[in-house]
Amino acid sequence: MTEPKPLDWKDIEKKAEELVFEVDQVIDWKIEPKGEWEEDVIRELIRRDVKIFSRVDYAIEWRDAEELLEEIKQRIKAACEFYLRYLDNPELLIREHIVFKTAIEKLFNIEGKLRNDGTITRDIPEEFDYPKIPLSKSIYYDYKKYNKWLFKLAFKSIFEEKENELEKK
């Protein structure tokens, strides 16, 4: 099982680039006269199980393509699990991923009021600050705002690409 985490599209692109290879000759190695092609090129094409290319510049081995598709599915599944795990639960997100604490404080304009366990501090000494109030039960919390932010976090790299495309137009 994969660990729930935000989707990182750049990682997927990097993996795809590793698997794709350049094809600089259009070859049907079953038909072409063997003497016209270098033997090591033919061996490499046979090894990769490359059959016929009709004017393509890049190719990928079938088993690598299947592996890449499985990897993409796993990454998307992990991003969905990340979103669903922390949906309506900012305290759990903060406890398990402290790096998002500052972003959540900014989201709700409560800089410095959020503890590492996801509870809100009040303007009284900590020893008297009981019971602790979870962020999701406080007056500061807006679940629609949080869940929208969480969705964008889970699929951040996809939204970044879309924004970049819009800027180019």
Secondary structure, DSSP 8 states (H G I E B T S, - for coil): --------HHHHHHHHHHHEEE--S---TTTS-GGGS-HHHHHHHHHTT----SS-SEEE-HHHHHHHHHHHHHHHHHHHHHHHHHTT-HHHHHHH-GGGHHHHHHHTT-TT-B-TTSEE--SS-GGG--S-EEGGGSTT--HHHHHHHHHHHHTHHHHHHHHHHHHH-
